[in-house]
Amino acid sequence: MSTIKDYLHELEMLIHEVPCKLFADLQVENRGDVALYLRGKIIFTNESELQFKEYFITIPMMKKMAYSYHYQNRDKKLIFRYDNAEHHKEIATYPDHKHVINDVLPSDILSLKEVIKEILKTLIR
């Protein structure tokens, strides 16, 4: 990923091509090509929902500074959430981690594409 324009194009294509979706929304705040804030949601055919947020800076190069990928079932109950909020210092991958129901697990930094793939594996089963 090299520029905001390139990333937005990739993201729009990704969201457009997501199978098993009922609805998708993407809100973009391009802050003068210096920073980018994204938020959106995808509602899948089983009425589960992925809410996502990403914040990038572009100087000196494009870098993801903050993110949250929150996936919940049709009853609004957490299935999982990946984020890098600076809590859970006990996790080996701090600040990156994954929330699952009643637990917090180590996690690598994931892309939205990887999170969608994880969701689709469960939907297609």
N, C-alpha and C positions, 0 to 999 in steps of 0.2 A: 504494500500500500504506500503510494508515494505522495498523493495529493488529496485534498478534500474532494475535489471533483471526481477523481478516480474512485475513491471510497464510496461516495454517494451513488455513483453509477453501479458499482458492484452490489451495494446494499439493495438498491431498488430492484435490480435483476433477481437477486436472491429472494426477496420477499415476493416478487411477482411469480416466481417459479415454485414456491412452497406448495407441495401437494397437501391435501386434507385440510385446507383452510376455508373458513367461512367468510372471514373478514380480516383485513390488515390495514393498519394506520401507521404512518410515519410522520413525525414532526421534526423539522430540521431548523436549528438556529446556527447559521454560519456567521460567526462573529469576526467578520473582516478578514477571512482567510488566515487568521491567527489561531482561532480556536473553533471547535465544532461541538455542539451539544445536540444529541439525538435522543428522542424517546418515541416509543411506539408500542403497538400491541398487535398480536396475531391471535385470532380466535380460531380454533381448530374444529373439525366436524363433530367431535365428541363434546364440544362446548368448553373444553379446557382452554386456558388462556396464557399466553406468554406476554409479559410486560417487560420491556427492556429500556435501559438508559445507557448511553455511552458519552463520555466526554474526552475529547482529544485536544492536545495542543499541537501546533505545527512548526514551532521554532525550537531548535534548529531543524528538526525533522518531525514528521507526524508520529505522535506517541499517544497511546490510550492511557489516560490518567485515572479515570474512574469508570466503573461499570456496574450494572446490576441486571441480571437476567432472572426474572421471577416467574416461575411456572406454577400455575394453580389449577385445580380441577373445577368443574362446573359449579360447585358449591363454594368457590372462593377459598378452598383449603390448600395450603402449601403442599406442592409435590416436591419442588426443589427451588433453590435460589443460589446462583453464583454471584458473588460480589467481592469487592476489595475495600469495603468499609474497614476502617482501622480499629477493629475490636477483635477479640479472640486471638490475643497475642500468643496463646499457648499452641496454636496451630503451626505446624512446621513450615507451611507455605505462606505465613502471614505476610501481607494483609489479605492475600487471595484465599478464598475458602468457599465451601459449598454447604448450604443449609439443606437438610432433609428432615422432614417432620420434626423429630425431637433430638436431632444431632447436628453437629458442625464437623465437617470433614476437610482435610487438606485438599487443595485443588490448584491446578495450573491455571494460568490466564487463558481463558477460552475466547474464541470469536463467536459472534452471533450465529454464524453458519454451523459451528460445532454444536452449539446448544440446540439449534433446530434439528440437527441430525439425531441428537440424543432423544428428543421428543418424538420424532418420526419413528424411531425404532420401537417405541412403546405403542404408538398408534397403529402401526402396520402389523404388529404381532397378532 
